């Protein structure tokens, strides 16, 4: 896949970067950790510039995020309530739990979107719960763009600085991803344990 991605980017330049990053947001298995550093590397031997690559990548990311936000809007709280009505007794989830989660995201969602835009895989998927909670679109767009811009500036700049050794960054990104996933996994386990205990007490 990596060779196909880099060939596509070399052939189509800014447009290729825009399309690859947009797809990466909708289909997370396409890695931004390859697209962005290679885009930075391309600035060392082509007419592409670092600001241009960052702008194309950011535009692609935002478009992809908007698509997933739209999907989240289709899976709003009312639809989730219908799912809970049918399957809640099996999942041990109530409508009250749905509303609590929605209220939490309403309160902390903007900062969650901002920071999650800098975590591989999660950076794409976070747009769905943002849409589900009916987060104000303009604020979603603002925080998504800021988080995306920081992520893109770092990886594109590193790719440009490393030049032909741009692939070295993928090793460090793997370590970063594993640490991030481990912390998220621990957080989910703690949440589930506390959730079950609370259910048993009630």
C-alpha positions as CSV (number, residue, x, y, z in Angstrom):
1,X,0.0,0.0,0.0
2,X,2.8,2.4,0.9
3,X,4.3,2.3,-2.7
4,X,0.8,2.9,-4.2
5,X,0.3,5.9,-1.9
6,X,3.7,7.5,-2.7
7,X,3.4,6.9,-6.4
8,X,-0.1,8.5,-6.4
9,X,1.2,11.5,-4.5
10,X,4.2,11.9,-6.9
11,X,2.0,11.8,-9.9
12,X,-0.7,14.2,-8.7
13,X,1.2,16.5,-6.3
14,X,-1.0,18.7,-4.1
15,X,-4.2,17.1,-5.4
16,X,-2.8,13.6,-4.6
17,X,-1.9,14.7,-1.1
18,X,-5.4,16.2,-0.6
19,X,-7.2,13.1,-1.9
20,X,-5.0,10.7,0.1
21,X,-5.5,12.5,3.4
22,X,-9.2,12.8,2.7
23,X,-9.4,9.1,2.2
24,X,-7.2,8.5,5.3
25,X,-9.8,10.3,7.4
26,X,-12.7,8.2,6.0
27,X,-10.7,4.9,5.8
28,X,-8.2,5.0,8.8
29,X,-6.1,2.0,7.5
30,X,-4.5,4.5,5.0
31,X,-1.8,5.9,7.3
32,X,-1.2,9.6,7.6
33,X,2.2,8.7,9.1
34,X,3.2,7.7,5.6
35,X,1.4,10.4,3.6
36,X,2.6,13.5,5.6
37,X,6.3,12.7,6.0
38,X,6.5,11.6,2.4
39,X,4.8,14.9,1.4
40,X,7.5,16.7,3.3
41,X,10.2,14.7,1.6
42,X,8.7,15.6,-1.8
43,X,9.4,19.3,-1.1
44,X,13.1,18.5,-1.3
45,X,13.1,17.4,-4.9
46,X,10.0,18.8,-6.5
47,X,8.2,22.1,-6.9
48,X,6.0,21.4,-3.9
49,X,6.5,23.6,-0.8
50,X,6.1,22.8,2.9
51,X,3.3,25.4,3.4
52,X,1.6,24.0,0.2
53,X,1.8,20.4,1.4
54,X,0.5,21.4,4.9
55,X,-2.4,23.4,3.3
56,X,-3.4,20.5,1.0
57,X,-3.2,17.9,3.8
58,X,-5.2,20.1,6.2
59,X,-7.9,20.7,3.6
60,X,-8.1,17.0,2.9
61,X,-8.3,16.2,6.6
62,X,-11.1,18.7,7.2
63,X,-13.1,17.4,4.3
64,X,-12.8,13.8,5.5
65,X,-13.7,14.9,9.0
66,X,-16.8,16.6,7.7
67,X,-17.9,13.4,6.0
68,X,-17.6,11.4,9.2
69,X,-19.3,14.2,11.2
70,X,-22.2,13.9,8.7
71,X,-22.4,10.2,9.4
72,X,-22.5,10.9,13.1
73,X,-25.4,13.2,12.6
74,X,-27.3,10.3,11.0
75,X,-26.6,8.3,14.1
76,X,-28.0,10.8,16.6
77,X,-29.2,10.2,20.1
78,X,-32.8,9.5,19.0
79,X,-31.6,6.6,16.8
80,X,-29.4,5.3,19.6
81,X,-32.4,5.3,21.9
82,X,-34.3,3.1,19.4
83,X,-31.3,0.7,19.4
84,X,-31.3,0.7,23.2
85,X,-35.0,0.0,23.3
86,X,-34.4,-3.1,21.3
87,X,-31.0,-4.3,22.5
88,X,-30.4,-2.4,25.7
89,X,-31.3,-5.4,27.9
90,X,-28.5,-7.4,26.3
91,X,-26.0,-4.6,26.2
92,X,-27.0,-3.5,29.7
93,X,-27.3,0.1,28.5
94,X,-30.2,2.4,29.3
95,X,-31.4,5.6,27.7
96,X,-30.1,7.4,30.8
97,X,-26.6,6.2,30.0
98,X,-26.9,7.5,26.4
99,X,-27.9,10.9,27.7
100,X,-25.1,11.0,30.2
101,X,-22.5,10.2,27.5
102,X,-24.1,12.8,25.3
103,X,-24.0,15.4,28.1
104,X,-20.3,14.6,28.7
105,X,-19.4,15.1,25.1
106,X,-21.4,18.3,25.0
107,X,-19.2,19.5,27.9
108,X,-15.8,18.2,26.9
109,X,-16.2,17.3,23.3
110,X,-14.4,20.3,21.7
111,X,-11.2,19.6,23.6
112,X,-11.6,15.9,23.0
113,X,-11.8,16.6,19.2
114,X,-8.8,18.9,19.4
115,X,-6.5,16.4,21.1
116,X,-7.8,13.3,19.4
117,X,-6.9,14.8,16.0
118,X,-3.3,14.1,17.0
119,X,-3.8,10.4,17.8
120,X,-3.5,7.9,14.9
121,X,-6.7,6.1,14.0
122,X,-8.7,7.9,16.7
123,X,-8.1,11.2,14.9
124,X,-10.5,10.1,12.2
125,X,-13.1,8.3,14.2
126,X,-13.6,11.1,16.7
127,X,-15.6,13.0,14.2
128,X,-18.5,10.5,14.4
129,X,-19.3,11.0,18.1
130,X,-19.0,14.7,17.5
131,X,-21.7,14.5,14.9
132,X,-23.8,12.2,17.1
133,X,-23.8,14.7,19.9
134,X,-24.8,17.5,17.5
135,X,-21.7,19.5,18.3
136,X,-22.0,23.0,16.8
137,X,-20.6,22.6,13.3
138,X,-18.5,25.8,13.2
139,X,-16.8,25.0,16.6
140,X,-16.2,21.4,15.4
141,X,-14.6,22.7,12.3
142,X,-12.4,25.1,14.3
143,X,-11.1,22.6,16.8
144,X,-10.7,19.9,14.1
145,X,-8.7,22.3,11.9
146,X,-6.5,23.4,14.8
147,X,-5.7,19.8,15.9
148,X,-5.2,18.7,12.3
149,X,-2.9,21.7,11.5
150,X,-0.6,20.9,14.4
151,X,-0.4,17.2,13.4
152,X,0.3,18.1,9.8
153,X,2.9,20.8,10.5
154,X,4.9,18.3,12.7
155,X,4.9,15.4,10.3
156,X,5.4,17.3,7.1
157,X,8.2,19.4,8.7
158,X,9.9,16.2,10.0
159,X,9.6,14.6,6.6
160,X,11.2,17.6,4.9
161,X,14.0,17.7,7.5
162,X,14.8,14.0,7.2
163,X,14.7,14.0,3.4
164,X,15.5,10.6,1.9
165,X,15.4,9.1,5.5
166,X,11.7,10.2,5.9
167,X,10.7,6.6,6.6
168,X,12.6,6.7,9.9
169,X,9.7,8.6,11.4
170,X,7.3,5.7,10.9
171,X,9.2,3.7,13.6
172,X,8.7,6.5,16.1
173,X,5.1,6.9,15.1
174,X,4.5,3.2,15.7
175,X,5.9,3.6,19.2
176,X,3.7,6.7,19.7
177,X,0.6,4.9,18.4
178,X,1.2,1.9,20.6
179,X,1.5,4.1,23.7
180,X,-1.6,6.1,22.8
181,X,-3.6,2.9,22.1
182,X,-2.4,1.4,25.4
183,X,-3.5,4.5,27.4
184,X,-6.9,4.6,25.6
185,X,-7.3,0.8,26.2
186,X,-6.6,1.3,29.9
187,X,-9.1,4.2,30.0
188,X,-11.8,2.1,28.4
189,X,-11.2,-0.8,30.9
190,X,-11.4,1.6,33.8
191,X,-14.6,3.1,32.5
192,X,-16.2,-0.3,31.9
193,X,-15.2,-1.5,35.4
194,X,-16.7,1.7,37.0
195,X,-19.7,1.4,34.8
196,X,-20.4,-2.2,35.8
197,X,-19.9,-1.4,39.5
198,X,-22.3,1.5,39.4
199,X,-24.9,-0.7,37.6
200,X,-24.5,-3.4,40.3
201,X,-25.0,-0.9,43.1
202,X,-28.1,0.6,41.5
